C-alpha cells in the first residue's frame, strides 16, 4: 500500500509548450487562500429556453447587474471550484474539469437554470487559465484556483426563474485552505442540509454556504478549525465538514458517508476513493455513526480547496478523540499520490489531467 513512485524529469512524458514564461510579480511564498486580482475573466450568456452561445474573455473587474436580478433577490445560482497546476517541467494542467462540468449541469437543473455543455465548460476553463497563465504559481508553490459561477442575472420580482443567465469564470492563485491538521467540533443542534432527497445539500448551490457562517464563527471563537455536521434526520451519522467531505480510517478500512441527497459528490472525494482502492485499501461508502468516528485511527477531509487535510481531533459533547497525523499515515500516502498526479510527479494512469497548450 505504498504510494506510486515519483517520476523524475526524464521519466515524465509531459513536455512544456510554454517555454520561458513570465510569471506575475508576486511573492509566491506569501499567498494564502484569498483573492488576488488576475488579468482576465470569462463570460458566457444566454436567455431562458435557449442554449449558451460563444463566450469571451474580458478584463478582470466588477460586473453590472440590475437590483432585481434573480441571483440577488432569490439566490438563483450555482458555483464550482477547480484548480490549474504547474508541473515540474513548467507545463500547466487541469484536474478532471469534465467532472466539474457535469456537476454544474446537475446543480443547474435542480435550480431551474440552463447550463453550458460539458465541451463549452471545459473550453471556457481552458481559455480562462491560458489567459491568466502568468498567475499559475511555480511548481510546488500553490495552484491557480478557478471559480465558475452560473448566475440568474435577469430581472424577477415574483417567484420564478430568471429570464437571463451568465456563466462567469475568474481565477486567483492560492495555497491550501487550511494550515495544518484540523481540530473539528460536532454541534448536534446545528444541521447543514435537510434529510433525504429533494434538498440542495448535494449540489453547489450558492445559497448553501452563507447559512454556515454563524456556526463556523462560533466554532472558531471556541478554538476549533471547523464544524463536522450530523444528519438532520437522526443526529447519529456524520455528513460533512462545512466545505469538504470526510473520511474515517480504521486499520486497512477507509469509510466515507455515501454521497446521496445531503452530501456533495466531491471530485477530490471521488478521486481519493479510486486511489485508495488502487493502493489496496478497502473503501466503503455508507452511513458512518459518530461512535465509529470517535474510535477511528485516522480522520481526514478532502476537497478542491483543502486537497487532503488530516484531522487531529474531533470534539463531541465532553469527548475529544485524537487521531494519527504526519508522515506514514494513510492520508499522507493518499496526499502524496493525488498531488503527484496533479503535478506530473506520479504517472496519470487514469487520464485525469488535461495539459493546456
C-alpha positions in Angstrom: 0.0 0.0 0.0 2.9 2.3 -0.7 2.2 5.3 -3.0 3.4 5.1 -6.6 7.0 6.1 -7.4 7.8 9.7 -8.0 8.7 10.3 -11.7 12.0 12.0 -12.5 12.1 14.7 -15.2 13.5 12.1 -17.7 10.6 9.7 -16.9 7.8 12.2 -17.5 6.0 12.1 -20.8 4.8 15.7 -20.5 6.6 18.4 -22.4 6.3 22.1 -21.8 4.8 24.2 -24.6 5.2 27.3 -22.6 9.0 27.6 -22.8 10.4 30.5 -20.9 7.4 32.2 -19.4 7.0 35.4 -17.4 5.4 34.9 -14.0 3.3 37.6 -12.3 5.4 39.8 -10.0 4.2 38.4 -6.7 5.8 36.8 -3.6 4.5 33.3 -4.1 5.6 32.1 -0.7 3.3 34.8 0.9 0.0 33.9 -0.9 -2.7 32.2 1.2 -6.3 31.3 0.3 -7.7 34.6 -0.8 -8.4 36.9 -3.7 -5.6 38.1 -5.9 -6.8 40.1 -8.9 -5.7 38.4 -12.1 -5.8 39.6 -15.7 -9.0 38.2 -17.3 -12.3 36.5 -16.6 -14.6 34.7 -18.9 -18.3 35.5 -19.6 -20.9 33.5 -21.5 -24.6 34.4 -21.6 -27.9 33.0 -22.6 -31.7 33.6 -22.2 -34.3 31.3 -20.7 -35.2 28.5 -23.1 -32.0 29.0 -25.2 -28.6 27.4 -25.3 -25.4 29.1 -24.3 -23.5 30.6 -27.2 -19.9 31.6 -27.5 -18.3 33.3 -24.6 -15.5 35.8 -24.4 -12.6 36.9 -22.2 -12.9 40.4 -20.6 -10.6 42.2 -18.2 -11.0 41.1 -14.6 -13.3 43.6 -12.8 -16.7 44.3 -11.4 -19.9 43.2 -13.2 -23.1 45.1 -13.6 -26.4 43.6 -12.5 -29.9 45.0 -12.1 -31.1 45.2 -8.5 -33.9 42.9 -9.4 -31.6 40.1 -10.7 -32.6 36.6 -9.7 -29.3 35.9 -8.1 -29.5 39.0 -5.9 -33.2 38.5 -4.9 -33.7 34.8 -4.7 -30.2 33.3 -4.8 -30.6 31.5 -8.1 -27.1 30.4 -8.8 -24.6 27.6 -8.5 -20.8 27.6 -8.3 -17.9 25.3 -8.9 -14.3 25.1 -7.9 -11.3 23.6 -9.6 -7.5 24.2 -10.0 -4.8 24.5 -12.5 -1.3 23.2 -11.6 2.2 23.9 -12.7 4.2 20.7 -13.3 7.9 20.4 -12.7 8.7 20.9 -16.4 6.6 24.1 -16.5 3.5 22.7 -18.2 0.1 23.7 -16.9 -2.6 21.1 -16.3 -6.2 20.9 -15.2 -7.5 18.1 -13.0 -10.7 16.4 -14.2 -12.5 19.6 -15.4 -15.2 17.5 -17.2 -16.3 16.3 -13.7 -17.0 19.9 -12.7 -18.8 20.4 -16.0 -21.1 17.5 -15.3 -21.7 18.6 -11.7 -22.6 22.1 -12.6 -25.2 20.8 -15.0 -26.8 18.7 -12.2 -26.9 21.8 -10.0 -28.3 24.0 -12.7 -31.1 21.5 -13.4 -32.0 21.5 -9.8 -32.1 25.3 -9.7 -34.1 25.6 -13.0 -31.2 27.1 -14.9 -29.8 26.4 -18.4 -26.1 25.3 -18.4 -23.3 25.1 -20.9 -22.4 21.8 -22.4 -19.5 19.8 -21.0 -17.4 20.8 -24.0 -18.3 24.5 -23.7 -17.5 24.5 -20.0 -14.1 22.8 -20.4 -13.3 25.1 -23.3 -14.2 28.2 -21.2 -12.0 26.9 -18.3 -9.0 26.4 -20.7 -9.4 29.8 -22.2 -9.5 31.4 -18.8 -6.4 29.7 -17.5 -4.4 30.3 -20.6 -5.3 34.0 -20.4 -4.1 34.1 -16.8 -1.2 31.6 -17.1 1.3 34.0 -15.6 -0.7 33.7 -12.4 -0.3 30.0 -12.1 2.2 29.6 -9.3 5.6 28.0 -10.0 5.8 24.2 -9.3 5.4 23.4 -5.6 4.3 26.9 -4.6 0.5 26.7 -4.9 -2.1 26.5 -7.7 -4.5 28.6 -9.6 -8.0 28.4 -8.1 -10.7 28.6 -10.8 -14.2 29.7 -9.7 -17.0 29.3 -12.2 -20.3 31.0 -11.3 -23.6 30.2 -13.0 -26.0 33.1 -12.2 -29.6 34.1 -12.8 -28.9 37.7 -14.0 -32.3 38.7 -15.4 -34.9 40.8 -13.5 -37.6 39.0 -11.5 -40.0 40.1 -8.8 -42.3 37.2 -8.4 -41.0 33.7 -7.5 -39.9 32.4 -10.9 -36.7 31.6 -12.7 -34.7 34.4 -14.1 -35.1 35.2 -17.8 -31.3 35.7 -18.4 -28.2 33.8 -17.3 -24.5 34.2 -17.2 -21.5 31.8 -16.7 -18.7 33.8 -15.2 -15.2 32.4 -14.5 -12.5 34.1 -12.6 -9.2 32.9 -11.1 -6.9 33.6 -8.2 -3.5 32.0 -7.1 -3.8 30.1 -3.8 -2.2 27.7 -1.4 -4.2 25.2 0.7 -7.3 26.4 2.5 -6.2 25.1 6.0 -2.8 25.3 7.6 -2.0 22.0 9.4 -4.2 19.3 10.9 -7.8 20.2 11.9 -9.5 20.4 15.2 -13.2 19.7 14.5 -16.2 20.1 16.7 -19.6 18.4 16.3 -22.6 20.7 17.1 -25.6 18.4 17.3 -28.1 21.3 17.5 -27.0 22.6 14.0 -27.5 21.0 10.6 -26.2 21.9 7.2 -28.9 20.2 5.0 -32.4 18.7 5.2 -32.5 15.0 5.4 -33.5 12.9 2.4 -33.7 13.7 -1.4 -35.0 16.9 -2.8 -32.9 19.4 -0.9 -29.8 21.2 -2.2 -27.1 19.6 0.1 -25.9 17.5 -2.8 -25.3 20.4 -5.2 -23.1 23.5 -5.0 -26.0 26.0 -4.7 -24.7 29.5 -3.8 -27.3 29.6 -1.0 -25.8 26.6 0.8 -22.8 28.3 2.2 -23.6 31.6 4.0 -26.0 30.0 6.5 -23.0 28.2 7.9 -21.2 31.4 8.8 -22.7 31.9 12.2 -22.0 28.4 13.4 -18.5 28.5 11.9 -17.6 31.8 13.5 -18.8 30.5 16.9 -16.7 27.3 16.5 -13.6 29.3 15.6 -14.1 31.6 18.6 -14.1 28.5 20.7 -10.7 27.5 19.2 -11.8 24.9 16.6 -10.9 24.8 12.9 -14.3 23.9 11.6 -17.6 22.1 12.2 -18.5 18.5 11.4 -22.2 18.2 10.8 -24.5 15.3 11.6 -27.5 14.1 9.6 -30.7 16.1 10.3 -33.0 13.0 10.4 -31.4 11.2 13.4 -28.4 13.2 14.5 -26.4 9.9 14.7 -24.4 9.9 11.5 -21.7 12.2 10.3 -22.1 14.0 7.0 -19.7 16.8 6.0 -17.4 19.5 7.3 -18.6 23.0 6.3 -16.9 22.9 2.9 -15.4 19.4 2.4 -16.0 15.7 2.6 -14.7 13.5 5.4 -13.1 10.0 5.6 -12.6 7.7 8.5 -9.7 5.2 8.7 -9.6 2.0 10.9 -6.8 -0.4 10.1 -7.0 -1.2 6.3 -10.5 0.1 6.0 -11.5 3.6 4.8 -15.1 4.7 5.2 -16.9 7.9 4.0 -20.5 8.9 4.1 -22.4 8.0 0.9 -22.8 11.0 -1.4 -26.6 10.9 -1.8 -29.1 13.7 -1.1 -27.5 15.9 1.5 -23.8 15.2 0.8 -21.9 16.8 -2.1 -20.3 14.3 -4.5 -16.8 15.9 -4.3 -14.4 15.4 -7.2 -11.4 15.1 -4.8 -13.5 12.6 -2.8 -14.2 10.5 -5.9 -10.6 10.6 -6.9 -9.4 9.6 -3.4 -11.7 6.6 -3.4 -10.2 5.3 -6.6 -6.6 6.0 -5.4 -7.2 4.2 -2.1 -8.6 1.2 -3.8 -5.6 1.1 -6.2 -3.3 1.2 -3.1 -5.0 -1.8 -1.6 -7.4 -0.3 1.0 -10.9 -1.4 1.5 -13.2 1.5 0.9 -16.9 1.7 1.9 -19.4 4.4 1.2 -22.2 4.2 3.8 -23.6 5.8 6.9 -20.9 6.5 9.5 -22.1 6.6 13.1 -20.5 9.2 15.4 -19.3 6.3 17.7 -17.3 4.8 14.8 -15.7 8.2 14.1 -14.6 8.6 17.7 -12.9 5.1 17.6 -11.0 5.7 14.3 -7.3 5.5 13.8 -7.3 8.4 11.4 -9.7 11.0 10.0 -9.1 13.3 7.0 -11.0 15.7 4.9 -11.0 16.2 1.1 -11.9 18.9 -1.3 -10.6 21.2 -4.1 -9.7 23.9 -1.6 -8.4 21.7 1.3 -6.9 19.0 -1.0 -6.4 16.3 1.7 -6.3 17.7 5.2 -5.7 15.4 8.2 -7.8 15.8 11.3 -6.0 15.9 14.7 -9.1 15.9 16.9 -12.9 15.8 17.0 -14.8 17.1 20.0 -18.3 15.8 20.6 -20.1 16.9 23.8 -17.5 16.0 26.5 -15.5 13.6 24.4 -12.4 14.6 22.5 -11.0 12.0 20.2 -7.4 12.4 18.8 -6.0 10.8 15.6 -2.8 9.9 13.9 -1.3 12.6 11.6 2.0 13.1 9.8 4.4 11.0 7.7 3.4 7.4 7.2 -0.3 7.9 7.7 -2.9 6.8 5.2 -3.8 10.4 4.5 -0.2 11.3 3.8 0.2 8.5 1.3 -3.1 9.5 -0.4 -2.0 13.2 -0.5 1.4 12.2 -2.0 -0.3 10.2 -4.7 -3.0 12.7 -5.6 -0.8 15.8 -5.7 1.8 13.8 -7.6 -0.7 13.0 -10.3 -1.9 16.6 -10.4 1.7 18.0 -10.8 3.1 15.3 -13.1 5.3 13.6 -10.4 3.2 10.4 -10.5 2.1 8.7 -13.7 -1.5 9.6 -14.5 -2.8 6.1 -15.4 -6.5 7.2 -15.5 -6.2 10.2 -17.8 -7.4 12.6 -15.1 -5.1 15.5 -16.1 -5.6 17.8 -19.1 -2.5 19.6 -20.3 -3.0 23.0 -21.7 -1.3 24.2 -24.9 
